Amino acid sequence: MTNTRVIGLSLPEGVVDRIDRARGDISRSKYILRIIERAFGNKVIEYGGAA
């Protein structure tokens, strides 16, 4: 299991709405993690924690 750190993230409602429409049945935290990893050019890290 990958070490994780819980953080709070404030986003405009419109951004959250776009994320929710795009993510399908993937949890919001996993979807945002994948977006961040792609922005940094990293592979997707498996996350086994609660979402």
KOLKE-158572 format. One line per field, with one value per residue: residue in three letters; residue number from 1; x, y, z of N, C-alpha, C, O in turn. Coordinates in steps of 0.05 Angstrom, whole numbers, plus 5000, padded with zeros to 4 digits. Layout:
<rs>
selum	c(ALA;...);
doza	c(NUM;...);
nx	c(X;...);
ny	c(Y;...);
nz	c(Z;...);
cax	c(X;...);
cay	c(Y;...);
caz	c(Z;...);
cx	c(X;...);
cy	c(Y;...);
cz	c(Z;...);
ox	c(X;...);
oy	c(Y;...);
oz	c(Z;...);
</rs>
This chain:
<rs>
selum	c(MET;THR;ASN;THR;ARG;VAL;ILE;GLY;LEU;SER;LEU;PRO;GLU;GLY;VAL;VAL;ASP;ARG;ILE;ASP;ARG;ALA;ARG;GLY;ASP;ILE;SER;ARG;SER;LYS;TYR;ILE;LEU;ARG;ILE;ILE;GLU;ARG;ALA;PHE;GLY;ASN;LYS;VAL;ILE;GLU;TYR;GLY;GLY;ALA;ALA);
doza	c(1;2;3;4;5;6;7;8;9;10;11;12;13;14;15;16;17;18;19;20;21;22;23;24;25;26;27;28;29;30;31;32;33;34;35;36;37;38;39;40;41;42;43;44;45;46;47;48;49;50;51);
nx	c(5017;5010;5041;5002;4977;4929;4896;4865;4826;4806;4761;4732;4661;4644;4688;4689;4640;4651;4690;4661;4624;4657;4684;4656;4645;4689;4722;4722;4770;4808;4804;4821;4873;4894;4891;4928;4975;4982;4991;5041;5069;5074;5064;5001;4988;4971;4920;4900;4869;4813;4762);
ny	c(4976;5044;5099;5150;5217;5254;5309;5374;5405;5460;5477;5513;5512;5501;5474;5428;5407;5396;5357;5317;5303;5282;5239;5191;5127;5127;5144;5211;5228;5191;5203;5257;5250;5220;5259;5296;5265;5255;5307;5315;5278;5225;5155;5122;5115;5061;5066;5048;5066;5093;5127);
nz	c(5000;4985;5018;5045;5053;5087;5062;5059;5009;4975;4926;4871;4862;4810;4788;4818;4803;4748;4754;4780;4740;4702;4725;4731;4758;4791;4852;4878;4901;4881;4826;4823;4842;4798;4758;4777;4778;4723;4706;4728;4701;4718;4730;4745;4812;4853;4900;4962;5003;5042;5007);
cax	c(5000;5025;5037;4986;4973;4903;4897;4840;4829;4783;4759;4707;4639;4644;4709;4680;4619;4663;4703;4640;4612;4677;4697;4641;4643;4714;4719;4732;4799;4825;4803;4838;4900;4902;4896;4954;4997;4986;5003;5070;5081;5078;5044;4980;4995;4948;4913;4883;4855;4784;4758);
cay	c(5000;5069;5118;5173;5238;5266;5338;5387;5419;5477;5482;5526;5493;5494;5454;5403;5397;5384;5332;5297;5294;5268;5217;5167;5113;5129;5163;5238;5230;5176;5217;5280;5239;5213;5284;5308;5248;5260;5333;5312;5258;5200;5134;5122;5100;5048;5077;5029;5078;5101;5151);
caz	c(5000;4983;5040;5037;5073;5083;5060;5052;4984;4969;4897;4863;4857;4782;4783;4830;4785;4725;4763;4786;4715;4686;4739;4730;4784;4806;4874;4872;4909;4861;4801;4826;4843;4771;4743;4787;4769;4695;4704;4735;4683;4733;4726;4765;4837;4866;4926;4975;5026;5039;4990);
cx	c(5018;5020;5022;4984;4946;4907;4869;4845;4804;4783;4733;4686;4639;4664;4700;4658;4630;4677;4682;4627;4632;4686;4682;4639;4669;4710;4732;4762;4817;4826;4822;4867;4911;4908;4923;4977;5003;4999;5033;5084;5087;5057;5024;4990;4970;4944;4893;4867;4826;4782;4733);
cy	c(5025;5086;5141;5193;5251;5296;5349;5403;5434;5483;5497;5505;5483;5473;5427;5390;5383;5358;5310;5286;5276;5241;5191;5154;5112;5149;5189;5239;5215;5191;5242;5272;5233;5238;5296;5291;5252;5287;5333;5291;5232;5180;5135;5104;5087;5059;5058;5040;5084;5126;5166);
cz	c(5000;5007;5030;5060;5067;5083;5054;5026;4978;4939;4892;4856;4828;4775;4794;4813;4760;4731;4767;4760;4700;4699;4738;4757;4800;4829;4866;4878;4889;4835;4802;4828;4815;4755;4751;4777;4739;4690;4710;4719;4697;4726;4749;4788;4848;4894;4939;4999;5021;5023;4998);
ox	c(5038;4997;5027;4990;4941;4920;4852;4867;4782;4803;4713;4693;4633;4660;4704;4657;4621;4675;4686;4620;4623;4695;4693;4632;4670;4697;4751;4777;4838;4847;4837;4885;4933;4927;4938;4998;5026;5016;5049;5108;5105;5035;5029;4999;4950;4963;4871;4855;4816;4799;4727);
oy	c(5026;5088;5152;5186;5258;5308;5334;5414;5422;5493;5494;5484;5460;5455;5407;5366;5362;5339;5288;5263;5257;5223;5169;5167;5098;5170;5190;5251;5225;5192;5246;5285;5239;5239;5304;5303;5253;5290;5348;5287;5217;5187;5147;5082;5101;5061;5054;5025;5080;5144;5187);
oz	c(5014;5017;5008;5083;5044;5100;5044;5023;4977;4929;4906;4846;4823;4758;4781;4809;4752;4716;4757;4758;4687;4685;4743;4777;4819;4825;4850;4863;4882;4822;4783;4816;4808;4739;4734;4769;4731;4672;4698;4722;4687;4717;4770;4784;4852;4909;4929;5014;4999;5025;4986);
</rs>
